[in-house]
Structures are given as C-alpha cells and as structure tokens.
Amino acid sequence: MIALDTNLLVYAHRSAVAEHRSARQAIVRARSSSDGWGFSLPVVGEFWSVVTHPTAAGRPSAPEEAHRGAAEQALVDAGDGAADLRRIGRRRSQDVTRT
C-alpha cells in the first residue's frame, strides 16, 4: 500500500511551488497502483491546517479552495467526507484565532 503524506498533498494543492507537478504525478501513480493507496485522517487535518493557516506561504487558501483541492486529490468525496473536512477546517480556524 502507498501512503500519501501531508507534504505531497500540500505540494499538489499549491500550483506555485516547484514540486507541484511532481506531487500531482505521484498522486496519479499512487491512485492507479494495484497495491492500493491511502492516507490517514491526521494527514487530512494537517493538510487543512497548513493550506488555510493565516501565515501560509504565498497566501492561505480559503476553506472552499482547500476543500476543492482536497476533493481533487481524492481526499474527500462529495458526501459525508466533505462535511467532515469542513468541520475540521472550522475547528482549526477557531484554534488559530484563539492563539
């Protein structure tokens, strides 16, 4: 099984980084692997936290952009997973506001 990590997902989401194309290609290869692929729930939370953080390199992604980027990478589907990701994002945004 191929386990995708946070950095790979962030690079695939951020089109301005040098690693963007390679990261997207790696995800496509993983998704087509007969060995299977996946990622852990903490990776989803880390992805959201990194790309929506107010001090993110370049600029932070709006929650809608982060959700769309996650969906493009097959992190969530259009069903319950999307709602879960939005809840994680709201919780992370509240945590950042408090600090």
N, C-alpha and C positions, 0 to 999 in steps of 0.2 A: 504494500500500500504506500502511496505517495502522500505525505502530509505537507500541506501548504502552510507556510508561516506568515506572520504579520507583515514582515518587510516585503515579501513577494507581492502580497495583496496591495500594500500601500504603493509600491512602485508601479504596479499595473493600473492603479487608480490615478496616479499623478502623471499626466502626459508630458509635463515639462522636465521630468528627471531623465537623466541619461539611461537609466535602467528600465525605462517604461516598456520599450519594445521587447526586450529580452524577457521581462517579467510576464508580459501577456503571452508570449510564445511558450514559456514554461508552463503556464496555466493551461493553455490549449493542449499541450502534450500530456499533462497530467490527466486532464479530463478525458482524453482518448485512450489512456493506458488500460490495458486489460488487467493490470494488477490492482486497479481501484485507486481512488484518491479521496482526500477529505481534509478537514481542518477541525480544530477543537473550538468549542464555544468561547473559551478565553481569547482565541485569535480574533473572533468576530468583535468582541468587546474592545480589544486592543486596536484593531483596525479603525473602529468608530472613534475611539478616543484620540488616536493620532491624527486622523484626517479632519476632524471637526474642532480640534483644540484651537483656542484663540491665537496661540503663538505658532501655529503650524507654518512650516517653511512655505514661502510663496504667499499663500492665503489659506485660511481654513475653508473646508468645504461646508456648504450649508447642509443641514440634515437631509434635505431632499437629494442633493448631489451625492452625498455619502451613501444613501440608500440605493440610488440608481447605480452607483459604482459597484456596490456590493452585489446587487442583483446581476449586473453584467458579468461579474466574476463567479456567478452561481453560488453566492454565499447565502442567499435567501431566495425563496420563491415568492410569488405574488400573494400567497395565502398567509397563514399564521406566522410564518417566519418573518415576514415584513413587519408585522406588528411588534414582534419580539425585538427586532433590531431598532425600531423607533423607540421602544421603552428603554432599551439600553442607552440609546443616544440621549434621551431626555434626562435619564439618571446621571449620565456622565456630564452633561451640560450643567446640571444643578450642582454637582460636586465641584466643578471648576469655578462656578460663580461664588461658592462659599469660601474658596481659598484665596 
